[in-house]
Every structure is written in structure tokens, then in C-alpha cells.
Amino acid sequence: MNDPYETSETHLERLLGRALNSFDLPDTVIERLDSALAHASSLRSSHHSAGLHRETYRHTYLLADSTALTLWELVHNTGRDGAEQHELYTDEYEVRLAASRLRRPSSDPFDPLDPTAPADPLFGSRFESGLGVSLDPSFESDLAADLDLLSGLLTAPQTPLPRVYLPDNSADHARRVLRRAENVDRPGEEVAGPLRAAFAHQITQVFGRYGHVEGKDAGFTLYEHAFLLFDGTETSLWEVEHTATPDGRHMCEVYAAQSTAREAMELRARVR
């Protein structure tokens, strides 16, 4: 939190020094922070249970050009022997996504598969409407029901709402989305090249579902990262976040087409 005797330079050095992923922050952000004149920190959300402690902080810096820049810090106890870990992100969407990847023990009172569990305030506003949950006994016990559910991914999408693009270092955002993709058939240079001319983008959650695949919990979320290029054209990256992996860890896959991303989710639901 705020220390009245700590300069912004010292505060920033401490923040970057303890973050596991500080090397992943865009160079342009670090360069802008060199001119920080003042700062303020605040606790944005907190989750504490028997096995998982997680907090998010907002650190806002006033720069010499009279603009403000915000870093989002995620603090959690998922290190070895419960050691505290720190991560830094440049936008709220990414810190929420990172927090959603943290493992929760079975004794945790927040269980996405339990509708009677208390809501997690970190995700209430952003993800509540997108992450559908089914607790039908036949759904839990029958793999065919899971496949029927995911087959709906291939149906025609609803008419999209008008896009509202956000000019916010969009070319770098596209680079980071592509970099975290783990699928071997992720988009190549033919897609990455034009995205270097992106100057605005919009992130939309298209689909979210928790269920069971082969008797194990699995979550699927599909995001569209839409980009507006300098020449006025629009293009999208389709990001699949899922836990349909042998060890249940989160995996990120990125595709250039929505149909390919949905087919990949259906395949992941069948083969684990």
C-alpha cells in the first residue's frame, strides 16, 4: 500500500523487482514510467480461503506529461510451500484472466460448479453472464451430454453488437496474445504482420462453460480479440482458454478464424 516516505521511483523499483513477469511488460510502458512524479496504490479485490489467498492491487502513476498510467498487481500464495507470488499486468482484463487460472483446492468455498457457493467479487461483473454452469446429474455422468453441449459451438452466432474499439497499445496486445498461444497451428507471420499496424482493439468473451470431460472438471472460454488497423480494415484473433489437459492446467490456444477455434474446443472435449 502507500508509504508517504517512499518515492515513486523506489515504489516502482520494488514493484518490478518482486514481479515474476516484469520482463513481459512492454518496453514503452517501462519508458513512460521513468517519468513518474507521484503514485497511489489501492486494494481492488481480495479472496481468502483455506488453501488460496489472492489479492489484486491497482497502482496508478502520475507522469511528467500530466497523463496517468496504471499497473495491476496480482498477489497469490501458489508458490512452493505456499510462498507469496507477485505478477504485474497493464490492463484489468489480463489480471482477471491470470487470477482465473489460479488453482482452487476442493475445500475452497468458491466453486464454479456449485451454484450455492458465494460469488467471487473479482469475477462477478465481468464473467458472471458468460460462464454458464450445468449441474444436471446426467450432464455430470454422461460424456455424450458434454459433447452435445459443446456441439452447440458450431451453430450460427448471434448478430454481433457494434464494435467499440479501444486505442491502447493494440499492436503490442496482439503480439502478447500470439506469444502465449501453445497450439502448433497458431497463426503465423501472415497474420502477425498486419497486426503490427493495429491501433485499436476490443476484447469480447464469446463463450464460457464449465463441465466434465471423461470424469474430470474442464472449463472452456472463447475470446475474440478484434483489431482495427491503420488502413481501416478489421481483423480478429480467437483465443481459446481451457483446462481440458491431462493435468488440468490452463492452456491457451489462438486461431485466426472463429470456426477453427470452435472446432478445436469440440476436439478438446472429445480427446483429453
Buried (B, 14 or more C-beta within 10 A) or exposed (E): EEEEEEEBEEBBEEBBEBBEEBEBBBEEBEEBBEBBEEBBBEEBBEBEEEBBBBBBBBBBBBBEEEEEBEBBBBBBBBEEEEEEBBBBBBBBBBBBBBBBBBEBEEEBEBBBBEEEEEEBEBBEEBBEEBBEBBEEEEBBEEBEBBEEBBEEBEEEEEEEEEBEBBEEBBBBBBBEBBEBBEBEEBBEEEBBEBBEBBBBBBBBBBBBBBBBBEEEBBBBBBBBBBBBBEEEEBBBBBBBBBBBBEEBEBBBBBBBEBEBBBBBBBEBBEEB
